[in-house]
Each structure stands twice: as structure tokens, then as C-alpha cells.
């Protein structure tokens, strides 16, 4: 009976695990996440506000909270990360309505606050580097991770434009690998673009769980307290039992 319950539970979780991993047939690139790198987080926030927030909300985060976490004053947030009509205490919401999103893209752009928690940092990093030209797509773009994606490549000026020249499948893992040919070079080199996307991914990981910034420090204090308490408890135990043989 217990085995049946375990099997049923794994089957029920399988779709969610496949989504979180990005699919078994997609190769995901590794990305270094460092939430102590404030410069990277600030760069990622700038990219998100300038290129993502026009369509996608991060409606569970306020500008001033983000600024404090990233080491920015309210004035710096106002000058660098706010649009004219927004206030520093506002939630990070897009001005695009769901109806307009459906009319322009065929589907309403989702809120991105928890995208790296649901999909994973590697999925997001690979996705933002996986766009290529596709004449069959309504937007003119497709993606190696998200086939037939409705979203156009908003960072194509940075990365450039490319087409798929070859697709191979690993016979052992079933993962697909794409080769590209460049149509137009971007304003950044491939390494520079990858570094900017790493910064954006770093910020998105923070956005999905801001408590990570302080949780590690609190955990250190807790372990230190437990170590000191263990010493005191041991000394107290010796005091209580010293006359018992």
C-alpha cells in the first residue's frame, strides 16, 4: 500500500517537475548566482525595469524594498529605476493591461516575480539566451527552451540576430543542442551579453525570494547560539551530575 502511495505521488508531481526543469529534451546552461554581488543585482534590476517591466509585472515587490535590499537610496531608485508616473512605494506593476497583452501577443504576459522559483535559474538564463529568428512565428522569433513562444526578443539589439543552422539530439540524454549562424551582430559581444543575462538572472532569483539575502546571515547567528548553548548545557550537566557516581 505504501509503495502505491509513493508511486502515485511521484506521478502526480511529474508534470510540475518537468516544468520546473524546463523539459527533459532541453539543454540548460549553468549560471553562477551570487546574491551578495550588489553590483550584479543592480545591473539586473536596471535591465528588468528598462526591458521587462513594460510588459511583465513583478507585483509582489515594491520599489523601495528592492532599493533597500540592493543598497540603493530612495533618491537613487527614483532617478534610475522609476518611470515618471510611479512612486517609490509602489508595487512593480506594468501599465499593460491583460486585454492589450492578449491582443498584441496572443496571451497576457505573466507576472515574473516567481519565475525563477517555478522554472529555475538555469531555465531563465538559458531562455534569455535562446532566442533565434523564425519566419513561421507571428513575432518573428522563437526560442530553444520555449518553443513557439509569443514573446519577441526584446534584447536583440544587445545580442544580435541569428538563425538555427543545425539541431542535434544527444542519443543518451535526449537533449537538443542548437547551432546558429549570425544574421546581425549585436552591440555586445557574446561574453558581454551572457554577463548581462547572468546579472538579470541574479536579480530574478532575488526577486523570487528576497529573504535569501538575510537568511544565510541569520542562520549563522543561530548556529553560533546553538554552539554556545551546547557548551553551557554540557557544563550545567557536569554540575548536576558531579556528586553522582
N, C-alpha and C positions, 0 to 999 in steps of 0.2 A: 504493500500500500504506500509506504514512504517513497519507494522508488518511482511509483506512478506520479506522486505529487511533485517530486523533483523534476521529472521529465516534462510534465505539463507546465510547470513554472518556467523552465528553460524555453519551451516552445512559445510561451506567451511573451517572453522577453526578447525573443529573437528579432522581431521587426525593429524594436527600439534600438537594439544593439547594432543592427545593420545600418540604421540611420545615423547613429552616433559615430560609427566608424567610417561613414561615407560610402559604404558599399564594398563588398568583397572584391569587385573587379576593378577598383580604382587604386592606383599607387599614390599614397600620401607622403609628402616630403616632411622631414623632421624640421622643427623650428625651436630655437632656444628662447624660452620665456624667462624673463628676469624682471619681477615686479619691483625690485629695488633700483632699477635703472630709470630714474625720474626723467632724464632727457629723452629716452626712448618712449616713455609713456606720454610725454608732452608732444612729441612729434606725431605719435599715433593719434592723439586727441585732435591735433590740428588737421590731420588727413581726414579723420572721421567727420569733423564739423564741416570741412570745406567740400568734401566729395560724397559723403554718405547721407548726411543729415537732411539734405534737400528732399530725399525720397523715404529714408528709413528713420524711424524714431528710436530713441533709447529712453523710453518713457518711464523707466524706473530709477533714473538718475537725474539729480539736479546739478546745474552748472556750478553752483558754489561748493557743493560737496565734492564734486570732481576736482575743482580747483584746489581745495584744501588737501586732498589726497595726493595731488600731483605737485604740491609745493608752489602753487600759484596764488597770488592775492586776488581779491575780487576785482581790482582795477585791471590786473593783467588778463583775467578771464574776459572782462568787458572789452578790452582792446583787441584781443586776439582770437577769442572763441565764441563771441556772441554776434548774432545778426542784429540789425537795427531795432527790430521790434521786440526782441527778447530782453528779459530781465535776469539778473544774475541768480535769483532764487527760483527761476522757472525750471520745470522739467524739460528734458531734452526731447522735444516733440517736433516732428516735421510739420510743415504747413500743407503738405499734400494730403488731400482727403482720400479715403479708400475708393470712392467712386472715380476720382480722377486717375488713381493708380490702375484701376481695372480698365478704364477707357484707353489709357496710354500704353500699358504694358500687358494687358490681358489678365492681370491679377494684382491685388493690392500688395505693395511691398511690405514685408513683415517687419515687426519691431526686432531690433538686433541686440537688445540688452543681453539676452541669454544665449546668443548663437554659439559661442564657443563652449558653453556648458552643455548644450544639447548635441552639437555636432563634433566638438573637439577643436583644439587649437590647430592641429595639423591639417584638419579638413579645411578650416577657414584660410590658413596660409596657402595651401595648395590651390584652393578655389580662386583666390585673388590673383594667383599667378597662372591660372589655367585657361584664360580666355583666348580665343582664336576666331578669325574671320570665317563666317559661314553664310553663304548666299541664300541658303534654304531657310534660315532663321528670320522671323519677322524683324528682329532688332539688328540683323546683320552679324550677330556674334553667337558663339556657342562656347561651351566650357567643358574641359576634360573631366571635371568632378561632377558637374551638374548638367547632364545632357539636356539640350533644348531649353536652357534657362531663358527666362523672359528678360532678365536684366542685361542692358548693354554694358560694354566695358568702359566704365567712367574714367578709368586711369590709363586709357590707351595713349594719351599724349606722353605720359611718363614711360610706359613700357614699349610702345610701338605697336605695329600691326603685323600679324603673322598668320600663315595658313598651315594646316596639317599636311605634311608630306608623306608620313608613314605612321601606321599604328601596328604595334606588335603586342602579342599576348604571351605572358610567361606561362609555359606549359605546366609548371609545378604549382604556382600560386593563383594563376588565372588573372593576374593583374595586367592592366593595359598600360603600355608605355607609348608616348607620343613623340614623334619627331616633327620639327617645324621648319618652315622656310620663311624668312622675313620679307614682308612687303614694304614696310616702312620702319625705320629705326625710331626709337623714342628719344625724349630729351634726357633720359637716364641710361646709363649702362645697365646690363643685366644684373650685375652685382649691386649697383646703387638701388635699382628697383626692388630687388629682393630684400635689401636692408630696410627700405621704407615699408614694405609689406610686413616685415618682421616687427617693426615698431607699431604698425596698425594692429597686428595680431596681439602683440603685447598689451596694447590698450584695451582690446576687446576682451581679453582674459580678465583684466582688472575690472572692466565694466560688468562682467557676468558675476563677479564675486569680490566686491571691494574689501570685504573683511579679510581677504588673504593678506592685505598689506600689514595688518596688525596681529593676525592670528599667530604667526610664527614667533613674534616677539613675546606675546602673552604666553605662548606655550613654553618658551624658555624660562620665563619667570616662574611658571607653575612647576616645572621640573626642578628648578633651584629650590623652591619652597619645599617640595616633597623630599629632596635630598637632605635639607636641613632638618625637616621634621623626622626623617628616618633616624638621624643621629640622636636627636632629642628623645625619640621613642626608645631607642636602644639604651641610652643612658638611664632613662626612667625605669626600664625593665630591669637593668642591673641593680638599681637602687632598691626596687621592690623585692627582688629575689636574693639579695646578698646574705640574708640570715637563714635562708632555707637551703638545707643540704640534702 
